[in-house]
Amino acid sequence: MKRYVIEREVPGFGANDAAGFCSAAKVSNGALAKLAPKVQWEHSYVVANGTVCIYLAENEDAIREHARLSGFPANRITEVVRIFDPTTAN
């Protein structure tokens, strides 16, 4: 599986409360269950007007299908080609 960064533009999403995020996660999880094992959600960063999500997926088409099923847009999908962090300097 490949790792992807998905940028989702959802105006006002960052203003959700705990119940709103819980509901969004349930919707996403329902779509993921239908697509398993082609797509896995690692985590998301919430920004004012959407999310930046990290997913594992077989390909971009699987991510687009998750977006279709969940109703959450996938405005930009970028494949991660490498991960590095501060320990890379060692």
Phi and psi restraints in degrees (value plus and minus 20) as a CYANA .aco file:
   2 LYS   PHI    -121.3   -81.3
   2 LYS   PSI     135.7   175.7
   3 ARG   PHI    -120.5   -80.5
   3 ARG   PSI     118.9   158.9
   4 TYR   PHI    -151.9  -111.9
   4 TYR   PSI     130.4   170.4
   5 VAL   PHI    -125.1   -85.1
   5 VAL   PSI     106.6   146.6
   6 ILE   PHI    -137.7   -97.7
   6 ILE   PSI     103.1   143.1
   7 GLU   PHI    -118.4   -78.4
   7 GLU   PSI     104.3   144.3
   8 ARG   PHI    -137.5   -97.5
   8 ARG   PSI     101.5   141.5
   9 GLU   PHI    -113.1   -73.1
   9 GLU   PSI      90.2   130.2
  10 VAL   PHI    -154.8  -114.8
  10 VAL   PSI      74.7   114.7
  11 PRO   PHI     -70.3   -30.3
  11 PRO   PSI     110.7   150.7
  12 GLY   PHI      57.4    97.4
  12 GLY   PSI     -16.9    23.1
  13 PHE   PHI     -78.4   -38.4
  13 PHE   PSI     -56.4   -16.4
  14 GLY   PHI     -85.1   -45.1
  14 GLY   PSI     -35.8     4.2
  15 ALA   PHI    -105.7   -65.7
  15 ALA   PSI     -20.3    19.7
  16 ASN   PHI     -78.7   -38.7
  16 ASN   PSI     134.2   174.2
  17 ASP   PHI    -118.7   -78.7
  17 ASP   PSI    -197.1  -157.1
  18 ALA   PHI     -76.7   -36.7
  18 ALA   PSI     -60.8   -20.8
  19 ALA   PHI     -84.6   -44.6
  19 ALA   PSI     -57.5   -17.5
  20 GLY   PHI     -85.4   -45.4
  20 GLY   PSI     -62.2   -22.2
  21 PHE   PHI     -88.8   -48.8
  21 PHE   PSI     -56.8   -16.8
  22 CYS   PHI     -80.7   -40.7
  22 CYS   PSI     -66.0   -26.0
  23 SER   PHI     -81.8   -41.8
  23 SER   PSI     -64.4   -24.4
  24 ALA   PHI     -82.2   -42.2
  24 ALA   PSI     -61.4   -21.4
  25 ALA   PHI     -84.7   -44.7
  25 ALA   PSI     -58.9   -18.9
  26 LYS   PHI     -83.3   -43.3
  26 LYS   PSI     -62.6   -22.6
  27 VAL   PHI     -82.5   -42.5
  27 VAL   PSI     -66.2   -26.2
  28 SER   PHI     -82.3   -42.3
  28 SER   PSI     -64.0   -24.0
  29 ASN   PHI     -82.6   -42.6
  29 ASN   PSI     -55.2   -15.2
  30 GLY   PHI     -82.9   -42.9
  30 GLY   PSI     -62.5   -22.5
  31 ALA   PHI     -86.7   -46.7
  31 ALA   PSI     -61.0   -21.0
  32 LEU   PHI     -81.5   -41.5
  32 LEU   PSI     -59.5   -19.5
  33 ALA   PHI     -81.3   -41.3
  33 ALA   PSI     -57.1   -17.1
  34 LYS   PHI     -90.2   -50.2
  34 LYS   PSI     -46.2    -6.2
  35 LEU   PHI    -120.9   -80.9
  35 LEU   PSI     -27.8    12.2
  36 ALA   PHI     -76.0   -36.0
  36 ALA   PSI     120.2   160.2
  37 PRO   PHI    -119.2   -79.2
  37 PRO   PSI       2.6    42.6
  38 LYS   PHI     -90.3   -50.3
  38 LYS   PSI     -44.4    -4.4
  39 VAL   PHI    -159.8  -119.8
  39 VAL   PSI     117.9   157.9
  40 GLN   PHI    -153.9  -113.9
  40 GLN   PSI     116.5   156.5
  41 TRP   PHI    -114.4   -74.4
  41 TRP   PSI     100.7   140.7
  42 GLU   PHI    -105.2   -65.2
  42 GLU   PSI     -77.3   -37.3
  43 HIS   PHI    -192.8  -152.8
  43 HIS   PSI     150.8   190.8
  44 SER   PHI    -157.0  -117.0
  44 SER   PSI     129.7   169.7
  45 TYR   PHI    -125.9   -85.9
  45 TYR   PSI     107.5   147.5
  46 VAL   PHI    -110.1   -70.1
  46 VAL   PSI     110.9   150.9
  47 VAL   PHI    -140.3  -100.3
  47 VAL   PSI     151.2   191.2
  48 ALA   PHI     -71.7   -31.7
  48 ALA   PSI     -65.7   -25.7
  49 ASN   PHI    -136.8   -96.8
  49 ASN   PSI      18.9    58.9
  50 GLY   PHI     131.8   171.8
  50 GLY   PSI    -172.0  -132.0
  51 THR   PHI    -161.1  -121.1
  51 THR   PSI     138.7   178.7
  52 VAL   PHI    -140.5  -100.5
  52 VAL   PSI      93.7   133.7
  53 CYS   PHI    -131.0   -91.0
  53 CYS   PSI     127.2   167.2
  54 ILE   PHI    -132.4   -92.4
  54 ILE   PSI     101.7   141.7
  55 TYR   PHI    -148.5  -108.5
  55 TYR   PSI     133.6   173.6
  56 LEU   PHI    -125.4   -85.4
  56 LEU   PSI     115.4   155.4
  57 ALA   PHI    -175.7  -135.7
  57 ALA   PSI     136.7   176.7
  58 GLU   PHI     -84.9   -44.9
  58 GLU   PSI     -58.2   -18.2
  59 ASN   PHI    -186.7  -146.7
  59 ASN   PSI     155.0   195.0
  60 GLU   PHI     -84.9   -44.9
  60 GLU   PSI     -51.7   -11.7
  61 ASP   PHI     -81.5   -41.5
  61 ASP   PSI     -56.5   -16.5
  62 ALA   PHI     -85.0   -45.0
  62 ALA   PSI     -57.9   -17.9
  63 ILE   PHI     -87.7   -47.7
  63 ILE   PSI     -61.6   -21.6
  64 ARG   PHI     -83.1   -43.1
  64 ARG   PSI     -56.7   -16.7
  65 GLU   PHI     -87.6   -47.6
  65 GLU   PSI     -58.3   -18.3
  66 HIS   PHI     -81.5   -41.5
  66 HIS   PSI     -62.9   -22.9
  67 ALA   PHI     -80.7   -40.7
  67 ALA   PSI     -61.8   -21.8
  68 ARG   PHI     -84.6   -44.6
  68 ARG   PSI     -67.6   -27.6
  69 LEU   PHI     -87.9   -47.9
  69 LEU   PSI     -57.1   -17.1
  70 SER   PHI    -105.1   -65.1
  70 SER   PSI     -44.7    -4.7
  71 GLY   PHI      64.8   104.8
  71 GLY   PSI     -17.5    22.5
  72 PHE   PHI    -113.8   -73.8
  72 PHE   PSI     105.6   145.6
  73 PRO   PHI     -86.7   -46.7
  73 PRO   PSI     132.7   172.7
  74 ALA   PHI    -138.1   -98.1
  74 ALA   PSI      60.3   100.3
  75 ASN   PHI     -88.2   -48.2
  75 ASN   PSI     -52.3   -12.3
  76 ARG   PHI    -166.0  -126.0
  76 ARG   PSI     108.2   148.2
  77 ILE   PHI    -140.5  -100.5
  77 ILE   PSI     103.9   143.9
  78 THR   PHI    -149.2  -109.2
  78 THR   PSI     106.4   146.4
  79 GLU   PHI     -95.1   -55.1
  79 GLU   PSI     115.0   155.0
  80 VAL   PHI    -102.7   -62.7
  80 VAL   PSI     105.0   145.0
  81 VAL   PHI    -118.0   -78.0
  81 VAL   PSI     -38.4     1.6
  82 ARG   PHI    -187.5  -147.5
  82 ARG   PSI     130.6   170.6
  83 ILE   PHI    -135.5   -95.5
  83 ILE   PSI     115.9   155.9
  84 PHE   PHI    -162.0  -122.0
  84 PHE   PSI     136.9   176.9
  85 ASP   PHI    -168.7  -128.7
  85 ASP   PSI    -195.7  -155.7
  86 PRO   PHI     -76.3   -36.3
  86 PRO   PSI     -48.8    -8.8
  87 THR   PHI     -92.3   -52.3
  87 THR   PSI     -34.0     6.0
  88 THR   PHI     -81.5   -41.5
  88 THR   PSI     -45.8    -5.8
  89 ALA   PHI     -90.5   -50.5
  89 ALA   PSI     -35.6     4.4
